[in-house]
């Protein structure tokens, strides 16, 4: 589950990995005109059952959108601090990321301009 309700007003209850990659990694987004840095601070984990857990991570993020692939002129940029909740599921004995939910942004991310 990807819950970007607070950030973009979108929630995906069940999205295949290939569809997620197609949605995010493209020439006008990550891997193209959009650069990002995520610095993880402290983390706290909660185990809900033998096969479900959440990790709450303090993350400082910076985003920079370029006008073209030469990456000489910045079109928009933003930065901020948030708590990212990652949902984990144990599948075939291995813990896997099964969802993500960003919460409470501090700073000036300018998501409407960057994305």
C-alpha positions in Angstrom: 0.0 0.0 0.0 1.3 3.5 -0.9 -0.6 6.1 1.0 0.3 9.6 -0.3 -2.9 11.1 0.9 -1.2 13.8 3.0 1.3 14.7 0.2 -0.6 14.3 -3.1 -4.1 13.2 -2.2 -3.5 9.8 -3.7 -3.6 6.3 -2.2 -2.8 3.0 -3.9 -4.1 0.0 -2.0 -2.4 -2.6 -4.2 0.1 -1.6 -6.8 2.5 -4.0 -8.5 6.2 -3.2 -8.3 6.4 -2.7 -12.1 3.6 -0.2 -12.0 5.2 1.7 -9.2 8.5 1.9 -11.0 6.7 3.0 -14.2 4.9 5.7 -12.3 8.0 7.2 -10.6 11.0 6.5 -12.8 10.5 8.3 -16.0 12.2 11.2 -17.9 10.1 13.9 -16.3 10.4 12.5 -12.8 13.0 10.4 -10.8 15.8 9.3 -13.0 15.3 12.3 -15.2 14.5 16.0 -14.5 13.9 15.4 -10.8 16.7 14.8 -8.3 16.2 13.9 -4.7 18.2 13.2 -1.6 16.7 11.4 1.5 18.8 11.5 4.7 17.4 9.1 7.3 17.8 10.2 10.9 16.4 8.1 13.8 14.1 5.1 13.3 11.7 3.3 15.5 10.2 -0.1 14.7 6.9 -1.7 15.8 6.3 -5.4 15.4 2.6 -6.0 15.1 2.7 -9.8 14.5 5.2 -12.5 13.4 4.9 -11.3 9.8 3.9 -7.5 10.0 5.9 -4.6 11.3 6.2 -0.8 10.7 9.3 1.4 10.7 8.9 5.1 11.5 11.8 7.0 10.0 12.8 10.6 10.5 13.8 11.8 7.0 15.3 15.0 5.7 14.5 15.4 2.0 15.6 17.8 -0.8 14.1 17.9 -4.2 15.3 19.7 -7.3 13.5 19.9 -10.6 15.6 21.0 -13.6 14.4 22.7 -16.8 16.2 20.2 -19.0 18.6 17.3 -18.8 21.7 19.5 -19.0 20.8 20.2 -15.3 22.1 23.8 -15.3 18.9 25.7 -14.6 16.7 24.8 -11.6 13.0 25.1 -12.2 11.9 24.4 -8.7 13.3 23.0 -5.4 12.2 22.2 -2.0 13.4 20.7 1.3 11.9 19.5 4.5 11.7 17.1 7.4 9.1 14.3 7.6 8.3 11.0 9.3 8.1 8.2 6.8 6.3 5.1 7.9 7.4 2.0 6.0 5.2 -1.1 6.3 7.0 -4.4 6.2 5.7 -7.9 5.6 7.6 -11.2 6.1 7.3 -13.2 2.9 9.0 -16.6 2.6 11.0 -15.9 5.7 12.3 -12.5 4.5 11.2 -9.0 5.6 10.0 -7.0 2.5 8.8 -3.4 2.1 5.1 -3.7 1.6 4.0 0.0 1.8 4.9 3.5 2.7 3.1 6.5 4.2 4.8 9.9 4.6 3.5 12.1 7.5 3.8 15.7 8.7 6.1 17.7 6.7 8.2 20.6 8.2 9.9 23.0 5.9 9.2 24.1 2.4 8.9 21.1 0.1 6.9 22.9 -2.6 5.5 19.5 -3.8 3.1 21.3 -6.2 6.0 22.8 -8.1 8.6 20.1 -7.8 6.2 17.2 -8.8 
